[in-house]
Amino acid sequence: MIQLNKAYGGYTQGAIVQFGAQLEAALITQGYGLSSTGPVSPGNVTTTERSGRAGIAAGANAVTVYNPSFTLSSKFVAFLSDPIADTGATGVVLITPGVGYVIFTVNANAAAPIAIDWLHVVQSGLT
């Protein structure tokens, strides 16, 4: 995980985000961020990335990821980054895509901030 010194990929400056190891290393080298132990920043996210980690705040049960490439027919895979981190929220139960966004909903309000790993599945000719 890295804490961004500058906005990147739609994420705001100061956000703690997680990308692939190679991208994180490149961003740190280029001065876009510093290594962080997390957790990811909770709350709705606007990004141009096709995968990532989104944080649900304590007391909430959903997070929205905004991305202009998402459509009503977009396909996603999502799961809790650490399924034993919270005693109430134990799994992603609903993924609701829309035009420019997707909502990830867990089975119960989070007792503490939790993270969801997500992937926008893109097949040739499909979004």
N, C-alpha and C positions, 0 to 999 in steps of 0.2 A: 504494500500500500504506500501511497505517497500523499503528502499534503501539498497542494498546488500553490506555488508562488505567483503564478499567472493563470488566467483563464485558459482552459484547453478543452477542445472537443465538446464545447457547450457547458462544461462544468465551470463554476465560478472560482475565482481566486480564493484561497483559504480552505476549499473543500478537501476533505480526505476521501480519496477514491482508490479503487483497485483496478489495474489493468494487467495485461500479461507482463511477465518479468522483463521481456526484451523491450517493450514500449516504456515501462517504468524506468528502466536503466537509461534509455535514450532521453527521456524527459528530465531526469535528474542531471545527466551530463549537459543538457542544453539549458539548465537553469530554470526549468519550469516547475520543479518541485523538490522536496526533500523526502527521504525515506521516513515512513511513519508506521507505528505499530497499531494505528487505528483507534477506535473503530471508525467505519465509514460515517460520513456526516448523514444524519437522518433527515428525511424530508424529500419532497418531490424534486426531481432532477430533470434538467434539460440538457440533452447531449446529442451529438451526431454519431456516437459510437454504436456499434451493433451488438455489443455485449458489455456487461459490467456488473457492478455490485451496487445495490440501492439499499438505503437504511430506512427502517420503519421506526418511528419514535415510540418511546414508552407511552402506553395508553392508546395507541392507534392500531389499526389492523390492516392498513393498506398504504401503498406508496404508488405514485404515478411517475412514469418516466416519459418525458416528452421528446419526440424525435420526428422531424419532418418526413422521414422515410417510412414510418409506420402507417399501415392502412387497416381497414376493417378486416381484411383477410390475412393479415400478418400472422405468422406462427411463432410461438415462443416456447422456450423451456426455462423453467425457474424452480429454484429450491432454496431452502434456508441454508445459509453458509455454515451455520453451526446449529444443527437441530436440537441439541440439548442445552443451548444457552438460555432458553426461556421455558418456563414450566407451563405457560398458557399457550403461546403461539408455537405450534409444533410442525406446521407444514403450510405450504402454499396450496390453497384450495380453489382459487379462481384466478384466471388470467383473462382480462377484458381488453382486447385491442380496440382502438378507435382511430380515426383519422388524425395522425400526428401524435398519438400517445398510446400507452398501455398502462393498465392498472393491475398491480399484483396484490391480491388479498390473501391474508393468512386466516387460519381457523378461529383465532381469538385475539383480543387486544394484547399487545406485547407488554409484559411486566417491566421490561427494560428494553433499551434500543436493540434491535436485531437487524441482521443483514440478509439480503436476498441476492443470490447470484442469478443472473438472467442472460439469455442468449436469444437474439432475433434470428430465427432460422430462415435463411435465404437460399432457395433453390433456383437454378437457372430458369428464367422466365416467370418466376413467382416472387412475390414480396412478402 
